[in-house]
């Protein structure tokens, strides 16, 4: 169980990096579906990651349903 939770945390950290780098290189605000398509990640995972990044103030939402790096 402990190893499984460590692997999950690693995956979340890697996902945060992937999503944040995708937003930075896009040069424009993106929707979660666009991020999922560009990264080949599951949309639900992208949505969860975006919420985490927003809570950590690494990204913001310039308009509803769009996300951009700070």
CHARMM-style PDB file with segment names, atoms N, HN, CA, C and O in Angstrom:
ATOM      1  N   UNK     1       0.823  -1.193   0.000  1.00  0.00      PROA
ATOM      2  CA  UNK     1       0.000   0.000   0.000  1.00  0.00      PROA
ATOM      3  C   UNK     1       0.866   1.255   0.000  1.00  0.00      PROA
ATOM      4  O   UNK     1       0.602   2.189  -0.757  1.00  0.00      PROA
ATOM      5  N   UNK     2       1.894   1.284   0.841  1.00  0.00      PROA
ATOM      6  HN  UNK     2       2.107   0.526   1.457  1.00  0.00      PROA
ATOM      7  CA  UNK     2       2.772   2.448   0.925  1.00  0.00      PROA
ATOM      8  C   UNK     2       3.461   2.708  -0.407  1.00  0.00      PROA
ATOM      9  O   UNK     2       3.537   3.852  -0.855  1.00  0.00      PROA
ATOM     10  N   UNK     3       3.965   1.646  -1.046  1.00  0.00      PROA
ATOM     11  HN  UNK     3       3.903   0.716  -0.682  1.00  0.00      PROA
ATOM     12  CA  UNK     3       4.644   1.803  -2.343  1.00  0.00      PROA
ATOM     13  C   UNK     3       3.665   2.322  -3.383  1.00  0.00      PROA
ATOM     14  O   UNK     3       4.015   3.183  -4.190  1.00  0.00      PROA
ATOM     15  N   UNK     4       2.437   1.804  -3.370  1.00  0.00      PROA
ATOM     16  HN  UNK     4       2.153   1.105  -2.714  1.00  0.00      PROA
ATOM     17  CA  UNK     4       1.422   2.257  -4.329  1.00  0.00      PROA
ATOM     18  C   UNK     4       1.168   3.753  -4.180  1.00  0.00      PROA
ATOM     19  O   UNK     4       1.069   4.461  -5.182  1.00  0.00      PROA
ATOM     20  N   UNK     5       1.060   4.247  -2.945  1.00  0.00      PROA
ATOM     21  HN  UNK     5       1.141   3.672  -2.131  1.00  0.00      PROA
ATOM     22  CA  UNK     5       0.810   5.673  -2.748  1.00  0.00      PROA
ATOM     23  C   UNK     5       2.010   6.511  -3.169  1.00  0.00      PROA
ATOM     24  O   UNK     5       1.832   7.629  -3.652  1.00  0.00      PROA
ATOM     25  N   UNK     6       3.227   6.000  -2.998  1.00  0.00      PROA
ATOM     26  HN  UNK     6       3.371   5.092  -2.606  1.00  0.00      PROA
ATOM     27  CA  UNK     6       4.423   6.731  -3.445  1.00  0.00      PROA
ATOM     28  C   UNK     6       4.437   6.831  -4.965  1.00  0.00      PROA
ATOM     29  O   UNK     6       4.770   7.879  -5.518  1.00  0.00      PROA
ATOM     30  N   UNK     7       4.077   5.749  -5.636  1.00  0.00      PROA
ATOM     31  HN  UNK     7       3.806   4.898  -5.186  1.00  0.00      PROA
ATOM     32  CA  UNK     7       4.035   5.753  -7.104  1.00  0.00      PROA
ATOM     33  C   UNK     7       2.988   6.753  -7.576  1.00  0.00      PROA
ATOM     34  O   UNK     7       3.219   7.493  -8.532  1.00  0.00      PROA
ATOM     35  N   UNK     8       1.832   6.777  -6.906  1.00  0.00      PROA
ATOM     36  HN  UNK     8       1.644   6.176  -6.129  1.00  0.00      PROA
ATOM     37  CA  UNK     8       0.775   7.708  -7.279  1.00  0.00      PROA
ATOM     38  C   UNK     8       1.239   9.149  -7.124  1.00  0.00      PROA
ATOM     39  O   UNK     8       0.947   9.983  -7.982  1.00  0.00      PROA
ATOM     40  N   UNK     9       1.961   9.460  -6.044  1.00  0.00      PROA
ATOM     41  HN  UNK     9       2.198   8.782  -5.348  1.00  0.00      PROA
ATOM     42  CA  UNK     9       2.463  10.814  -5.848  1.00  0.00      PROA
ATOM     43  C   UNK     9       3.475  11.183  -6.919  1.00  0.00      PROA
ATOM     44  O   UNK     9       3.471  12.310  -7.413  1.00  0.00      PROA
ATOM     45  N   UNK    10       4.335  10.253  -7.280  1.00  0.00      PROA
ATOM     46  HN  UNK    10       4.339   9.337  -6.878  1.00  0.00      PROA
ATOM     47  CA  UNK    10       5.285  10.514  -8.356  1.00  0.00      PROA
ATOM     48  C   UNK    10       4.542  10.827  -9.650  1.00  0.00      PROA
ATOM     49  O   UNK    10       4.899  11.755 -10.376  1.00  0.00      PROA
ATOM     50  N   UNK    11       3.525  10.054  -9.923  1.00  0.00      PROA
ATOM     51  HN  UNK    11       3.235   9.300  -9.333  1.00  0.00      PROA
ATOM     52  CA  UNK    11       2.757  10.261 -11.139  1.00  0.00      PROA
ATOM     53  C   UNK    11       2.091  11.633 -11.128  1.00  0.00      PROA
ATOM     54  O   UNK    11       2.076  12.317 -12.152  1.00  0.00      PROA
ATOM     55  N   UNK    12       1.547  12.041  -9.999  1.00  0.00      PROA
ATOM     56  HN  UNK    12       1.560  11.486  -9.167  1.00  0.00      PROA
ATOM     57  CA  UNK    12       0.921  13.356  -9.895  1.00  0.00      PROA
ATOM     58  C   UNK    12       1.960  14.456 -10.117  1.00  0.00      PROA
ATOM     59  O   UNK    12       1.688  15.435 -10.811  1.00  0.00      PROA
ATOM     60  N   UNK    13       3.148  14.298  -9.529  1.00  0.00      PROA
ATOM     61  HN  UNK    13       3.369  13.503  -8.964  1.00  0.00      PROA
ATOM     62  CA  UNK    13       4.203  15.303  -9.719  1.00  0.00      PROA
ATOM     63  C   UNK    13       4.617  15.370 -11.184  1.00  0.00      PROA
ATOM     64  O   UNK    13       4.806  16.458 -11.726  1.00  0.00      PROA
ATOM     65  N   UNK    14       4.758  14.220 -11.822  1.00  0.00      PROA
ATOM     66  HN  UNK    14       4.605  13.336 -11.381  1.00  0.00      PROA
ATOM     67  CA  UNK    14       5.130  14.201 -13.239  1.00  0.00      PROA
ATOM     68  C   UNK    14       4.033  14.828 -14.087  1.00  0.00      PROA
ATOM     69  O   UNK    14       4.313  15.566 -15.031  1.00  0.00      PROA
ATOM     70  N   UNK    15       2.795  14.534 -13.750  1.00  0.00      PROA
ATOM     71  HN  UNK    15       2.567  13.934 -12.983  1.00  0.00      PROA
ATOM     72  CA  UNK    15       1.668  15.095 -14.495  1.00  0.00      PROA
ATOM     73  C   UNK    15       1.629  16.608 -14.351  1.00  0.00      PROA
ATOM     74  O   UNK    15       1.366  17.317 -15.323  1.00  0.00      PROA
ATOM     75  N   UNK    16       1.887  17.109 -13.149  1.00  0.00      PROA
ATOM     76  HN  UNK    16       2.100  16.533 -12.359  1.00  0.00      PROA
ATOM     77  CA  UNK    16       1.920  18.557 -12.938  1.00  0.00      PROA
ATOM     78  C   UNK    16       2.977  19.195 -13.832  1.00  0.00      PROA
ATOM     79  O   UNK    16       2.733  20.240 -14.434  1.00  0.00      PROA
ATOM     80  N   UNK    17       4.133  18.579 -13.920  1.00  0.00      PROA
ATOM     81  HN  UNK    17       4.331  17.730 -13.431  1.00  0.00      PROA
ATOM     82  CA  UNK    17       5.210  19.106 -14.760  1.00  0.00      PROA
ATOM     83  C   UNK    17       4.805  19.100 -16.230  1.00  0.00      PROA
ATOM     84  O   UNK    17       5.026  20.079 -16.943  1.00  0.00      PROA
ATOM     85  N   UNK    18       4.221  18.014 -16.675  1.00  0.00      PROA
ATOM     86  HN  UNK    18       4.041  17.219 -16.096  1.00  0.00      PROA
ATOM     87  CA  UNK    18       3.806  17.899 -18.080  1.00  0.00      PROA
ATOM     88  C   UNK    18       2.771  18.967 -18.422  1.00  0.00      PROA
ATOM     89  O   UNK    18       2.898  19.652 -19.437  1.00  0.00      PROA
ATOM     90  N   UNK    19       1.749  19.111 -17.581  1.00  0.00      PROA
ATOM     91  HN  UNK    19       1.645  18.554 -16.757  1.00  0.00      PROA
ATOM     92  CA  UNK    19       0.678  20.079 -17.845  1.00  0.00      PROA
ATOM     93  C   UNK    19       1.221  21.505 -17.806  1.00  0.00      PROA
ATOM     94  O   UNK    19       0.892  22.314 -18.673  1.00  0.00      PROA
ATOM     95  N   UNK    20       2.038  21.816 -16.823  1.00  0.00      PROA
ATOM     96  HN  UNK    20       2.306  21.159 -16.118  1.00  0.00      PROA
ATOM     97  CA  UNK    20       2.592  23.165 -16.704  1.00  0.00      PROA
ATOM     98  C   UNK    20       3.480  23.500 -17.906  1.00  0.00      PROA
ATOM     99  O   UNK    20       3.391  24.603 -18.445  1.00  0.00      PROA
ATOM    100  N   UNK    21       4.319  22.580 -18.325  1.00  0.00      PROA
ATOM    101  HN  UNK    21       4.391  21.684 -17.888  1.00  0.00      PROA
ATOM    102  CA  UNK    21       5.181  22.811 -19.492  1.00  0.00      PROA
ATOM    103  C   UNK    21       4.352  22.973 -20.763  1.00  0.00      PROA
ATOM    104  O   UNK    21       4.694  23.780 -21.627  1.00  0.00      PROA
ATOM    105  N   UNK    22       3.273  22.218 -20.880  1.00  0.00      PROA
ATOM    106  HN  UNK    22       2.995  21.563 -20.178  1.00  0.00      PROA
ATOM    107  CA  UNK    22       2.388  22.343 -22.043  1.00  0.00      PROA
ATOM    108  C   UNK    22       1.765  23.727 -22.090  1.00  0.00      PROA
ATOM    109  O   UNK    22       1.694  24.341 -23.154  1.00  0.00      PROA
ATOM    110  N   UNK    23       1.317  24.221 -20.951  1.00  0.00      PROA
ATOM    111  HN  UNK    23       1.375  23.722 -20.086  1.00  0.00      PROA
ATOM    112  CA  UNK    23       0.735  25.572 -20.897  1.00  0.00      PROA
ATOM    113  C   UNK    23       1.777  26.635 -21.238  1.00  0.00      PROA
ATOM    114  O   UNK    23       1.474  27.602 -21.938  1.00  0.00      PROA
ATOM    115  N   UNK    24       2.989  26.460 -20.751  1.00  0.00      PROA
ATOM    116  HN  UNK    24       3.235  25.675 -20.183  1.00  0.00      PROA
ATOM    117  CA  UNK    24       4.048  27.445 -21.013  1.00  0.00      PROA
ATOM    118  C   UNK    24       4.413  27.482 -22.488  1.00  0.00      PROA
ATOM    119  O   UNK    24       4.611  28.562 -23.044  1.00  0.00      PROA
ATOM    120  N   UNK    25       4.506  26.330 -23.129  1.00  0.00      PROA
ATOM    121  HN  UNK    25       4.345  25.452 -22.677  1.00  0.00      PROA
ATOM    122  CA  UNK    25       4.931  26.287 -24.531  1.00  0.00      PROA
ATOM    123  C   UNK    25       3.803  26.663 -25.493  1.00  0.00      PROA
ATOM    124  O   UNK    25       4.065  27.051 -26.632  1.00  0.00      PROA
ATOM    125  N   UNK    26       2.552  26.551 -25.044  1.00  0.00      PROA
ATOM    126  HN  UNK    26       2.339  26.236 -24.119  1.00  0.00      PROA
ATOM    127  CA  UNK    26       1.422  26.870 -25.930  1.00  0.00      PROA
ATOM    128  C   UNK    26       1.390  28.350 -26.282  1.00  0.00      PROA
ATOM    129  O   UNK    26       1.036  28.714 -27.403  1.00  0.00      PROA
ATOM    130  N   UNK    27       1.754  29.204 -25.334  1.00  0.00      PROA
ATOM    131  HN  UNK    27       2.041  28.908 -24.423  1.00  0.00      PROA
ATOM    132  CA  UNK    27       1.758  30.636 -25.602  1.00  0.00      PROA
ATOM    133  C   UNK    27       0.377  31.273 -25.598  1.00  0.00      PROA
ATOM    134  O   UNK    27       0.235  32.452 -25.922  1.00  0.00      PROA
ATOM    135  N   UNK    28      -0.628  30.509 -25.239  1.00  0.00      PROA
ATOM    136  HN  UNK    28      -0.512  29.551 -24.976  1.00  0.00      PROA
ATOM    137  CA  UNK    28      -1.988  31.044 -25.151  1.00  0.00      PROA
ATOM    138  C   UNK    28      -2.747  30.202 -24.125  1.00  0.00      PROA
ATOM    139  O   UNK    28      -2.364  29.061 -23.867  1.00  0.00      PROA
ATOM    140  N   UNK    29      -3.806  30.738 -23.541  1.00  0.00      PROA
ATOM    141  HN  UNK    29      -4.117  31.665 -23.750  1.00  0.00      PROA
ATOM    142  CA  UNK    29      -4.612  29.952 -22.601  1.00  0.00      PROA
ATOM    143  C   UNK    29      -5.244  28.748 -23.305  1.00  0.00      PROA
ATOM    144  O   UNK    29      -5.664  28.842 -24.459  1.00  0.00      PROA
ATOM    145  N   UNK    30      -5.305  27.626 -22.602  1.00  0.00      PROA
ATOM    146  HN  UNK    30      -4.964  27.550 -21.665  1.00  0.00      PROA
ATOM    147  CA  UNK    30      -5.850  26.390 -23.166  1.00  0.00      PROA
ATOM    148  C   UNK    30      -6.972  25.841 -22.302  1.00  0.00      PROA
ATOM    149  O   UNK    30      -7.011  26.082 -21.095  1.00  0.00      PROA
ATOM    150  N   UNK    31      -7.886  25.102 -22.924  1.00  0.00      PROA
ATOM    151  HN  UNK    31      -7.854  24.907 -23.904  1.00  0.00      PROA
ATOM    152  CA  UNK    31      -8.924  24.366 -22.211  1.00  0.00      PROA
ATOM    153  C   UNK    31      -8.343  23.024 -21.770  1.00  0.00      PROA
ATOM    154  O   UNK    31      -7.353  22.556 -22.332  1.00  0.00      PROA
ATOM    155  N   UNK    32      -8.953  22.419 -20.778  1.00  0.00      PROA
ATOM    156  HN  UNK    32      -9.758  22.800 -20.321  1.00  0.00      PROA
ATOM    157  CA  UNK    32      -8.449  21.140 -20.283  1.00  0.00      PROA
ATOM    158  C   UNK    32      -8.486  20.066 -21.374  1.00  0.00      PROA
ATOM    159  O   UNK    32      -7.595  19.218 -21.435  1.00  0.00      PROA
ATOM    160  N   UNK    33      -9.482  20.094 -22.214  1.00  0.00      PROA
ATOM    161  HN  UNK    33     -10.205  20.783 -22.165  1.00  0.00      PROA
ATOM    162  CA  UNK    33      -9.570  19.127 -23.308  1.00  0.00      PROA
ATOM    163  C   UNK    33      -8.428  19.274 -24.307  1.00  0.00      PROA
ATOM    164  O   UNK    33      -7.916  18.286 -24.833  1.00  0.00      PROA
ATOM    165  N   UNK    34      -8.038  20.518 -24.558  1.00  0.00      PROA
ATOM    166  HN  UNK    34      -8.454  21.320 -24.130  1.00  0.00      PROA
ATOM    167  CA  UNK    34      -6.908  20.767 -25.461  1.00  0.00      PROA
ATOM    168  C   UNK    34      -5.604  20.248 -24.844  1.00  0.00      PROA
ATOM    169  O   UNK    34      -4.763  19.673 -25.535  1.00  0.00      PROA
ATOM    170  N   UNK    35      -5.454  20.461 -23.542  1.00  0.00      PROA
ATOM    171  HN  UNK    35      -6.137  20.928 -22.981  1.00  0.00      PROA
ATOM    172  CA  UNK    35      -4.260  19.978 -22.848  1.00  0.00      PROA
ATOM    173  C   UNK    35      -4.221  18.458 -22.895  1.00  0.00      PROA
ATOM    174  O   UNK    35      -3.175  17.867 -23.164  1.00  0.00      PROA
ATOM    175  N   UNK    36      -5.361  17.826 -22.633  1.00  0.00      PROA
ATOM    176  HN  UNK    36      -6.210  18.306 -22.414  1.00  0.00      PROA
ATOM    177  CA  UNK    36      -5.441  16.364 -22.666  1.00  0.00      PROA
ATOM    178  C   UNK    36      -5.075  15.832 -24.051  1.00  0.00      PROA
ATOM    179  O   UNK    36      -4.355  14.841 -24.176  1.00  0.00      PROA
ATOM    180  N   UNK    37      -5.570  16.491 -25.071  1.00  0.00      PROA
ATOM    181  HN  UNK    37      -6.155  17.296 -24.970  1.00  0.00      PROA
ATOM    182  CA  UNK    37      -5.273  16.071 -26.447  1.00  0.00      PROA
ATOM    183  C   UNK    37      -3.790  16.238 -26.775  1.00  0.00      PROA
ATOM    184  O   UNK    37      -3.181  15.357 -27.381  1.00  0.00      PROA
ATOM    185  N   UNK    38      -3.223  17.349 -26.380  1.00  0.00      PROA
ATOM    186  HN  UNK    38      -3.718  18.065 -25.887  1.00  0.00      PROA
ATOM    187  CA  UNK    38      -1.809  17.624 -26.676  1.00  0.00      PROA
ATOM    188  C   UNK    38      -0.866  16.691 -25.918  1.00  0.00      PROA
ATOM    189  O   UNK    38       0.187  16.317 -26.434  1.00  0.00      PROA
ATOM    190  N   UNK    39      -1.242  16.318 -24.701  1.00  0.00      PROA
ATOM    191  HN  UNK    39      -2.098  16.622 -24.282  1.00  0.00      PROA
ATOM    192  CA  UNK    39      -0.354  15.516 -23.850  1.00  0.00      PROA
ATOM    193  C   UNK    39      -0.672  14.027 -23.871  1.00  0.00      PROA
ATOM    194  O   UNK    39       0.100  13.215 -23.362  1.00  0.00      PROA
ATOM    195  N   UNK    40      -1.815  13.669 -24.464  1.00  0.00      PROA
ATOM    196  HN  UNK    40      -2.443  14.329 -24.878  1.00  0.00      PROA
ATOM    197  CA  UNK    40      -2.288  12.286 -24.476  1.00  0.00      PROA
ATOM    198  C   UNK    40      -2.593  11.768 -23.066  1.00  0.00      PROA
ATOM    199  O   UNK    40      -2.540  10.563 -22.822  1.00  0.00      PROA
ATOM    200  N   UNK    41      -2.914  12.683 -22.136  1.00  0.00      PROA
ATOM    201  HN  UNK    41      -2.957  13.662 -22.334  1.00  0.00      PROA
ATOM    202  CA  UNK    41      -3.314  12.314 -20.786  1.00  0.00      PROA
ATOM    203  C   UNK    41      -4.832  12.256 -20.716  1.00  0.00      PROA
ATOM    204  O   UNK    41      -5.522  12.909 -21.500  1.00  0.00      PROA
ATOM    205  N   UNK    42      -5.347  11.477 -19.781  1.00  0.00      PROA
ATOM    206  HN  UNK    42      -4.786  10.947 -19.145  1.00  0.00      PROA
ATOM    207  CA  UNK    42      -6.783  11.391 -19.559  1.00  0.00      PROA
ATOM    208  C   UNK    42      -7.313  12.761 -19.112  1.00  0.00      PROA
ATOM    209  O   UNK    42      -6.686  13.435 -18.294  1.00  0.00      PROA
ATOM    210  N   UNK    43      -8.459  13.165 -19.646  1.00  0.00      PROA
ATOM    211  HN  UNK    43      -8.969  12.618 -20.310  1.00  0.00      PROA
ATOM    212  CA  UNK    43      -9.003  14.494 -19.333  1.00  0.00      PROA
ATOM    213  C   UNK    43      -9.295  14.647 -17.844  1.00  0.00      PROA
ATOM    214  O   UNK    43      -9.080  15.723 -17.287  1.00  0.00      PROA
ATOM    215  N   UNK    44      -9.773  13.605 -17.198  1.00  0.00      PROA
ATOM    216  HN  UNK    44      -9.947  12.731 -17.651  1.00  0.00      PROA
ATOM    217  CA  UNK    44     -10.053  13.691 -15.756  1.00  0.00      PROA
ATOM    218  C   UNK    44      -8.777  13.941 -14.967  1.00  0.00      PROA
ATOM    219  O   UNK    44      -8.780  14.693 -13.992  1.00  0.00      PROA
ATOM    220  N   UNK    45      -7.685  13.309 -15.389  1.00  0.00      PROA
ATOM    221  HN  UNK    45      -7.683  12.698 -16.181  1.00  0.00      PROA
ATOM    222  CA  UNK    45      -6.398  13.524 -14.736  1.00  0.00      PROA
ATOM    223  C   UNK    45      -5.919  14.952 -14.973  1.00  0.00      PROA
ATOM    224  O   UNK    45      -5.373  15.584 -14.068  1.00  0.00      PROA
ATOM    225  N   UNK    46      -6.118  15.457 -16.174  1.00  0.00      PROA
ATOM    226  HN  UNK    46      -6.561  14.944 -16.909  1.00  0.00      PROA
ATOM    227  CA  UNK    46      -5.745  16.846 -16.487  1.00  0.00      PROA
ATOM    228  C   UNK    46      -6.566  17.809 -15.637  1.00  0.00      PROA
ATOM    229  O   UNK    46      -6.020  18.769 -15.093  1.00  0.00      PROA
ATOM    230  N   UNK    47      -7.871  17.566 -15.516  1.00  0.00      PROA
ATOM    231  HN  UNK    47      -8.314  16.787 -15.958  1.00  0.00      PROA
ATOM    232  CA  UNK    47      -8.725  18.433 -14.692  1.00  0.00      PROA
ATOM    233  C   UNK    47      -8.249  18.458 -13.239  1.00  0.00      PROA
ATOM    234  O   UNK    47      -8.179  19.522 -12.623  1.00  0.00      PROA
ATOM    235  N   UNK    48      -7.926  17.299 -12.701  1.00  0.00      PROA
ATOM    236  HN  UNK    48      -7.983  16.435 -13.201  1.00  0.00      PROA
ATOM    237  CA  UNK    48      -7.443  17.205 -11.323  1.00  0.00      PROA
ATOM    238  C   UNK    48      -6.111  17.940 -11.168  1.00  0.00      PROA
ATOM    239  O   UNK    48      -5.890  18.639 -10.179  1.00  0.00      PROA
ATOM    240  N   UNK    49      -5.236  17.778 -12.143  1.00  0.00      PROA
ATOM    241  HN  UNK    49      -5.415  17.210 -12.947  1.00  0.00      PROA
ATOM    242  CA  UNK    49      -3.936  18.422 -12.115  1.00  0.00      PROA
ATOM    243  C   UNK    49      -4.074  19.944 -12.210  1.00  0.00      PROA
ATOM    244  O   UNK    49      -3.365  20.676 -11.519  1.00  0.00      PROA
ATOM    245  N   UNK    50      -4.978  20.417 -13.061  1.00  0.00      PROA
ATOM    246  HN  UNK    50      -5.553  19.822 -13.623  1.00  0.00      PROA
ATOM    247  CA  UNK    50      -5.210  21.857 -13.187  1.00  0.00      PROA
ATOM    248  C   UNK    50      -5.701  22.447 -11.869  1.00  0.00      PROA
ATOM    249  O   UNK    50      -5.283  23.538 -11.481  1.00  0.00      PROA
ATOM    250  N   UNK    51      -6.583  21.733 -11.185  1.00  0.00      PROA
ATOM    251  HN  UNK    51      -6.923  20.847 -11.500  1.00  0.00      PROA
ATOM    252  CA  UNK    51      -7.069  22.215  -9.892  1.00  0.00      PROA
ATOM    253  C   UNK    51      -5.912  22.329  -8.902  1.00  0.00      PROA
ATOM    254  O   UNK    51      -5.812  23.313  -8.170  1.00  0.00      PROA
ATOM    255  N   UNK    52      -5.042  21.325  -8.879  1.00  0.00      PROA
ATOM    256  HN  UNK    52      -5.124  20.525  -9.474  1.00  0.00      PROA
ATOM    257  CA  UNK    52      -3.889  21.343  -7.981  1.00  0.00      PROA
ATOM    258  C   UNK    52      -2.963  22.503  -8.317  1.00  0.00      PROA
ATOM    259  O   UNK    52      -2.518  23.221  -7.421  1.00  0.00      PROA
ATOM    260  N   UNK    53      -2.670  22.691  -9.597  1.00  0.00      PROA
ATOM    261  HN  UNK    53      -3.031  22.108 -10.325  1.00  0.00      PROA
ATOM    262  CA  UNK    53      -1.789  23.782 -10.023  1.00  0.00      PROA
ATOM    263  C   UNK    53      -2.394  25.141  -9.700  1.00  0.00      PROA
ATOM    264  O   UNK    53      -1.674  26.071  -9.336  1.00  0.00      PROA
ATOM    265  N   UNK    54      -3.716  25.262  -9.831  1.00  0.00      PROA
ATOM    266  HN  UNK    54      -4.301  24.506 -10.127  1.00  0.00      PROA
ATOM    267  CA  UNK    54      -4.383  26.520  -9.512  1.00  0.00      PROA
ATOM    268  C   UNK    54      -4.333  26.788  -8.003  1.00  0.00      PROA
ATOM    269  O   UNK    54      -4.094  27.917  -7.574  1.00  0.00      PROA
ATOM    270  N   UNK    55      -4.560  25.736  -7.203  1.00  0.00      PROA
ATOM    271  HN  UNK    55      -4.754  24.819  -7.551  1.00  0.00      PROA
ATOM    272  CA  UNK    55      -4.473  25.872  -5.744  1.00  0.00      PROA
ATOM    273  C   UNK    55      -3.067  26.285  -5.307  1.00  0.00      PROA
ATOM    274  O   UNK    55      -2.905  27.016  -4.330  1.00  0.00      PROA
ATOM    275  N   UNK    56      -2.058  25.814  -6.032  1.00  0.00      PROA
ATOM    276  HN  UNK    56      -2.190  25.220  -6.826  1.00  0.00      PROA
ATOM    277  CA  UNK    56      -0.665  26.155  -5.731  1.00  0.00      PROA
ATOM    278  C   UNK    56      -0.247  27.487  -6.361  1.00  0.00      PROA
ATOM    279  O   UNK    56       0.902  27.911  -6.237  1.00  0.00      PROA
ATOM    280  N   UNK    57      -1.192  28.136  -7.037  1.00  0.00      PROA
ATOM    281  HN  UNK    57      -2.126  27.792  -7.139  1.00  0.00      PROA
ATOM    282  CA  UNK    57      -0.984  29.431  -7.691  1.00  0.00      PROA
ATOM    283  C   UNK    57       0.119  29.410  -8.754  1.00  0.00      PROA
ATOM    284  O   UNK    57       0.834  30.394  -8.946  1.00  0.00      PROA
ATOM    285  N   UNK    58       0.242  28.261  -9.444  1.00  0.00      PROA
ATOM    286  HN  UNK    58      -0.339  27.462  -9.288  1.00  0.00      PROA
ATOM    287  CA  UNK    58       1.202  28.148 -10.542  1.00  0.00      PROA
ATOM    288  C   UNK    58       0.549  28.479 -11.878  1.00  0.00      PROA
ATOM    289  O   UNK    58       1.232  28.782 -12.857  1.00  0.00      PROA
ATOM    290  N   UNK    59      -0.788  28.416 -11.909  1.00  0.00      PROA
ATOM    291  HN  UNK    59      -1.343  28.169 -11.114  1.00  0.00      PROA
ATOM    292  CA  UNK    59      -1.544  28.785 -13.105  1.00  0.00      PROA
ATOM    293  C   UNK    59      -2.722  29.656 -12.672  1.00  0.00      PROA
ATOM    294  O   UNK    59      -3.048  29.740 -11.488  1.00  0.00      PROA
ATOM    295  N   UNK    60      -3.353  30.303 -13.656  1.00  0.00      PROA
ATOM    296  HN  UNK    60      -3.088  30.235 -14.618  1.00  0.00      PROA
ATOM    297  CA  UNK    60      -4.566  31.066 -13.385  1.00  0.00      PROA
ATOM    298  C   UNK    60      -5.539  30.842 -14.532  1.00  0.00      PROA
ATOM    299  O   UNK    60      -5.185  30.261 -15.558  1.00  0.00      PROA
ATOM    300  N   UNK    61      -6.746  31.301 -14.350  1.00  0.00      PROA
ATOM    301  HN  UNK    61      -7.033  31.772 -13.516  1.00  0.00      PROA
ATOM    302  CA  UNK    61      -7.771  31.161 -15.370  1.00  0.00      PROA
ATOM    303  C   UNK    61      -8.165  32.555 -15.857  1.00  0.00      PROA
ATOM    304  O   UNK    61      -8.944  33.246 -15.201  1.00  0.00      PROA
ATOM    305  N   UNK    62      -7.621  32.974 -17.022  1.00  0.00      PROA
ATOM    306  HN  UNK    62      -6.988  32.413 -17.555  1.00  0.00      PROA
ATOM    307  CA  UNK    62      -7.911  34.320 -17.512  1.00  0.00      PROA
ATOM    308  C   UNK    62      -9.377  34.485 -17.934  1.00  0.00      PROA
ATOM    309  O   UNK    62      -9.911  35.594 -17.908  1.00  0.00      PROA
ATOM    310  N   UNK    63     -10.018  33.390 -18.317  1.00  0.00      PROA
ATOM    311  HN  UNK    63      -9.584  32.489 -18.338  1.00  0.00      PROA
ATOM    312  CA  UNK    63     -11.453  33.383 -18.586  1.00  0.00      PROA
ATOM    313  C   UNK    63     -11.958  31.966 -18.313  1.00  0.00      PROA
ATOM    314  O   UNK    63     -11.180  31.014 -18.270  1.00  0.00      PROA
ATOM    315  N   UNK    64     -13.239  31.848 -18.135  1.00  0.00      PROA
ATOM    316  HN  UNK    64     -13.872  32.622 -18.170  1.00  0.00      PROA
ATOM    317  CA  UNK    64     -13.816  30.571 -17.713  1.00  0.00      PROA
ATOM    318  C   UNK    64     -13.381  29.402 -18.601  1.00  0.00      PROA
ATOM    319  O   UNK    64     -13.461  29.469 -19.828  1.00  0.00      PROA
ATOM    320  N   UNK    65     -12.924  28.338 -17.955  1.00  0.00      PROA
ATOM    321  HN  UNK    65     -12.859  28.283 -16.959  1.00  0.00      PROA
ATOM    322  CA  UNK    65     -12.523  27.083 -18.593  1.00  0.00      PROA
ATOM    323  C   UNK    65     -11.207  27.167 -19.380  1.00  0.00      PROA
ATOM    324  O   UNK    65     -10.859  26.212 -20.076  1.00  0.00      PROA
ATOM    325  N   UNK    66     -10.485  28.254 -19.292  1.00  0.00      PROA
ATOM    326  HN  UNK    66     -10.768  29.029 -18.728  1.00  0.00      PROA
ATOM    327  CA  UNK    66      -9.187  28.387 -19.933  1.00  0.00      PROA
ATOM    328  C   UNK    66      -8.129  28.555 -18.850  1.00  0.00      PROA
ATOM    329  O   UNK    66      -8.388  29.147 -17.802  1.00  0.00      PROA
ATOM    330  N   UNK    67      -6.948  28.034 -19.109  1.00  0.00      PROA
ATOM    331  HN  UNK    67      -6.737  27.553 -19.961  1.00  0.00      PROA
ATOM    332  CA  UNK    67      -5.865  28.076 -18.119  1.00  0.00      PROA
ATOM    333  C   UNK    67      -4.571  28.549 -18.767  1.00  0.00      PROA
ATOM    334  O   UNK    67      -4.290  28.251 -19.927  1.00  0.00      PROA
ATOM    335  N   UNK    68      -3.789  29.296 -17.985  1.00  0.00      PROA
ATOM    336  HN  UNK    68      -4.017  29.538 -17.042  1.00  0.00      PROA
ATOM    337  CA  UNK    68      -2.506  29.829 -18.442  1.00  0.00      PROA
ATOM    338  C   UNK    68      -1.534  29.838 -17.264  1.00  0.00      PROA
ATOM    339  O   UNK    68      -1.961  29.914 -16.112  1.00  0.00      PROA
ATOM    340  N   UNK    69      -0.235  29.761 -17.541  1.00  0.00      PROA
ATOM    341  HN  UNK    69       0.112  29.699 -18.477  1.00  0.00      PROA
ATOM    342  CA  UNK    69       0.732  29.824 -16.438  1.00  0.00      PROA
ATOM    343  C   UNK    69       0.759  31.229 -15.823  1.00  0.00      PROA
ATOM    344  O   UNK    69       0.412  32.206 -16.486  1.00  0.00      PROA
ATOM    345  N   UNK    70       1.168  31.324 -14.570  1.00  0.00      PROA
ATOM    346  HN  UNK    70       1.450  30.530 -14.031  1.00  0.00      PROA
ATOM    347  CA  UNK    70       1.269  32.628 -13.884  1.00  0.00      PROA
ATOM    348  C   UNK    70       2.413  33.431 -14.483  1.00  0.00      PROA
ATOM    349  OT1 UNK    70       2.670  34.555 -14.051  1.00  0.00      PROA
TER     350      UNK     70
END
